[in-house]
Amino acid sequence: MSNLYKTIEDLCKYQGITVTTMCKASGASRSSLSDLKSKRNSTLNTDTLQKIANYFDTSIDLLLGKEEIKKQPTESTGKLSKLENEILKMVIELPEDQKSDALDYLKYLITKQGNA
């Protein structure tokens, strides 16, 4: 396994998601990451690196090991619960035009809870 793949995998674990979930959400090719993991390729193309860096709101330099990962402060462990992961997976599977509706509904639920 390459250092690049290990960095990406660590970022996913820190976020409480799988590499596959990150690929779906970012638009990165899952097969390119599989090739990286199995050492069929030693790096990713710039487009894929940028998609992954954008997803994690970080730099390509961090992914390539030129910067150190700075742990962000979190409310608890920094990991999503099983239920939160399930919700995330369901949202990722929604067509783009329905994602904003789902967000609006979640905001409504939170507002309703605050007024109860």
C-alpha positions in Angstrom: 0.0 0.0 0.0 1.4 3.4 -1.0 1.9 6.3 1.5 -0.6 8.3 -0.6 -3.3 5.7 -0.2 -2.6 5.4 3.5 -3.0 9.2 3.9 -6.3 9.1 2.1 -7.5 6.1 4.0 -6.5 7.8 7.3 -8.4 10.9 6.3 -11.5 8.8 5.6 -11.2 6.9 8.9 -10.8 10.3 10.7 -14.1 11.4 9.0 -15.7 8.1 9.9 -16.3 7.1 6.2 -15.0 4.5 3.8 -12.8 5.2 0.8 -15.7 4.2 -1.4 -18.0 6.7 0.2 -15.4 9.4 -0.2 -15.0 8.5 -3.9 -18.7 8.7 -4.6 -19.0 12.0 -2.8 -15.9 13.6 -4.4 -16.2 12.2 -7.9 -12.8 10.5 -7.6 -12.4 7.2 -9.4 -12.6 4.2 -7.0 -10.7 2.1 -9.5 -7.8 4.6 -9.4 -7.6 4.3 -5.6 -7.8 0.5 -5.9 -4.9 0.6 -8.3 -3.0 2.8 -5.9 -3.7 0.5 -2.9 -2.5 -2.6 -4.8 0.5 -0.7 -6.1 -0.5 -1.0 -9.8 -0.1 2.8 -9.8 2.2 4.8 -7.6 0.2 8.1 -7.7 -3.0 9.6 -8.9 -3.6 12.1 -11.7 -3.9 15.8 -10.7 -7.6 15.9 -11.3 -8.3 13.0 -8.9 -5.9 14.5 -6.3 -7.7 17.8 -6.5 -11.1 16.2 -6.1 -9.9 14.4 -3.0 -8.2 17.4 -1.6 -11.3 19.5 -2.2 -13.5 16.8 -0.5 -11.3 17.0 2.6 -10.8 20.7 2.4 -7.1 20.3 2.3 -4.2 20.6 -0.1 -2.7 18.2 -2.6 0.6 18.7 -0.7 -0.9 17.2 2.4 -2.1 14.2 0.4 1.3 13.7 -1.1 3.0 13.9 2.4 4.6 17.3 1.9 2.5 18.7 4.8 1.6 17.2 8.1 -2.1 16.3 8.9 -3.3 18.7 11.5 -6.1 17.2 13.6 -9.1 19.4 13.8 -10.8 19.9 17.2 -14.0 17.9 17.4 -17.0 17.9 19.6 -16.5 14.3 20.5 -14.4 11.6 18.8 -14.5 13.2 15.3 -16.1 10.0 14.0 -19.6 9.7 12.7 -22.0 7.3 14.5 -23.4 4.3 12.6 -26.7 6.2 12.1 -24.9 9.3 10.9 -22.9 7.2 8.4 -26.2 5.6 7.2 -27.7 9.1 6.7 -24.6 10.2 4.8 -24.7 7.2 2.5 -28.4 7.8 1.7 -27.8 11.4 0.9 -24.9 10.6 -1.4 -27.1 8.2 -3.3 -29.7 11.0 -3.9 -29.9 12.7 -7.3 -28.3 16.1 -7.1 -31.6 18.0 -7.4 -33.0 16.2 -4.3 -30.0 16.8 -2.1 -31.0 20.4 -1.4 -34.6 19.2 -0.5 -33.1 16.7 2.0 -31.0 19.5 3.5 -34.0 21.8 3.8 -35.9 19.0 5.5 -33.1 18.4 8.0 -33.0 22.1 8.8 -36.8 22.0 9.3 -36.4 19.1 11.7 -33.7 20.9 13.7 -35.8 24.1 13.8 -38.9 22.2 14.9 -36.9 20.4 17.6 -35.6 23.8 18.9 -39.2 25.1 19.1 -40.5 22.1 21.0 
